[in-house]
Amino acid sequence: MSLITALVVGGSPEPWKAFGFHLLSATPSESRFSLGDVVLVVNSTQPAGMVSWEITEVNTETIDGVLTARGANDLELPLEPGNAGCLGVDHVVVRTNSLDVTCAAIEAATGAPVKRIRDAGSGMQQAFHKLGSVVVEVVSATEQVEKTHLWGFVVNVSDVDALCAFLGPDILGTPKPATQPGRRIASARSGAALGVPFAVMDLGVAVAI
């Protein structure tokens, strides 16, 4: 089974450190943080934004244009949760112009089929794959994108209210009901300066897909 072992983003590591993620290692060009069951790699030589992902058991450098590296399944889990109380990655969002093309590419590369497709309204559709504990949410909308790309991601935390209090309203928004019944989500604000769309969720009542 293919697993996501790392997410790579560009920009400065300092906002991720300030957010409360546990620093695993650092060099002048690369910092690695714990996301509970996945490593966040911050490559400071790249501009802010999602860059790539690392996935076990893949033999391709791209998945429908998304930069992909073969990951090693050697993480000693769980990783340190840090002050953020990060328990793991809930889902990663991929934006595309063609749900069918991107989902077929993900299945071909990882063996993970589409679990379900959801009509989110306003011309938006979402398809969901499951790579281990991480959901890959593929999103298509009427607004065209230049190319298929990693857009953002969401992590699970042990106490979303405590994290909101720790960071303050300029960094993390007020928790609100998530799409998943019984769960709440809080989105990082521009003051967090993470450089990617990012949110945290509590575990609530897990709903299988």
N, C-alpha and C positions, 0 to 999 in steps of 0.2 A: 504493500500500500504506500502510495506517495504521501509525504508529509511536508508541510511548509516548515522549514527550520529557521529561516531568516527573512526579514523585510529590510530592504536597503532604501534609505532616504538621503537626500542631499541637505546641505545647510549646516548651521552651527549645532554642536551637541549641547551647548549651554541651556537652551530652553527645555530640552528633554531632562537634563539633570535637575533643573529648577522645578519641573513638574513632579519630580519625586521618583523617577525611575532609577533602579539600581545600576550603577556603572560597573560593567564587567571588566573592561580593559580600554586603554586609550593610547593612541599614537598621535603625532601632529596632524595626520590626515584622516584618521578613522577612530571612532568611538563605538563601543559595543555595549548595549544596555539589555537588561533582562525584561522580557515581556511575559514572564511566567512559564510559557512553554515554547516560546519563539525568541530569537535574538533580534533586536533592532540594531542595525548597522547604520551609523550616521557617517556618511562620506562627505567630509567638509570640502573636498575638491569639486563637488557637484553642486549646482544650484538647488535651492530649497524645492522640495517636492518628492514624490515617490519615484524611485529609480528602477528597482528590480526586486525579484524575490529569489530565494533559494529553496528548491524542492528536491526531496530525495527521489531516487529511481527515475529521473528524467534524462533523456539523451537528446536534448534540443537546447539551443541557445535562445530561442524565442518561442512563446506561445501566442500565436496570432499577433506577433509584433511586440509582445511584452517580454522584456529582457529577463532571461531565466538562467540561473546557474544550478548545477547539481549540488545539492546539500548533503552533508554527511549526517547520518542518523546516530550521532554520538553525544547528544546533549544529556547531561545528568539532571533530570527533572525531579521536582519542580525547581526552577530558578528562583533566586532571591526576589521577593515581591517589592522590596524597597518601600519608601514612604508613600508611594502611590497605592500600595496594596494590590499590585497587579497580579492577577491569577492566571492570565492567559489571553490569547487573542481570540475574540469572538468571531469577527468576520473581516474579510478584506474585500474592498469594492473595486471592481474592474468596469470601466466604462467602454462602450463599444457602439458601433452603428449597426451591428448585426449580431443579435443574440445567438442565432443558429450557428454562424461561423465560429464565433468565439467559444461557445460551449462545446462544439465539436472538437476544437483544437485543445481545449482543456482536457476533455475526456481522452483524446488520442494520446496526449502527453503523460497523463497521470493515471488513467484507468478509472477516474471518478466520474460516474454518469451524472446527469442532471437529476436532482432529487424532486424538484418541483419548479413550476413557473407561476409567477404572480403578476397580475395586472394591477399596477399601482396607480392607475388613473392618469389623465392628462397625456396620454400617449406613451407613458413609461411602462416598461416591462422589466421584471427581475427574474433571473434564473439562479438556482442555488446548487452548488456542488459542495461536497464535504470531503476535506482532506484531513483525516484524523479528527482532531477536535475543532479545527478551523473551518468555518464556512467561507466559501468563495462566492460572493454575490456579484453576478454579472448584470449590468444595468444598461438598457438601451432606452433612448428617449427620442422625441421628435427633433430635439436640438442635436445637430450632427457634431461629432467630435473629429478632430484632425486625424487621429488614429486610435486604435485600441490601446488603453493604458491603465496602469494601476492608478487609482484615484485617491483612496484614503483607507483608513481602517479603524476598528473599534476594539477595545480591550475590556475584559471583565475585571472588576475590582471588588475587593472585599467589603468596602463601605463607601458608597458613592456620596453620602451626606458628609462624612468625615473628610473626604478628599475635597469636596466643594468648600467646606469651611477652612481647610488648610490652605487652599490656593487662592480663595477669594473670587468674587464675581467678575473681576476683570480678566480672569484666566479661564474659569470654568463656569458655564452657564448653569442655571437652576435645573435640577433633574425634572424630567417629565416622563409620562408613560411612553414606553417603547412600543414598536410594532408587535413585538413578542408579548403576549399576554402575561401580566404579572411582573413585568420587568420595567426598570426605569433607566433612562439614558440622559447623559449630560454632555453637551458639546463644548470642545475647547473654543475659546474666543480668540479674536485677533491679538489680544494682549499676550496670549501664550506664545506667540511667534514660533510655532512649531513648523510652519511652512507646508503642512498637509492637512486636509480635512480629517479631523480626529475626534473621537468621542469615547466615553467610558460608560459601562453598563454595570448594574448590579446583577447578581445571578438570578434572583427572583425564582420563578417557577420555569424551569427549562422546558422548552417545547421542541421535540424532535422534528426534523424535516426529512 
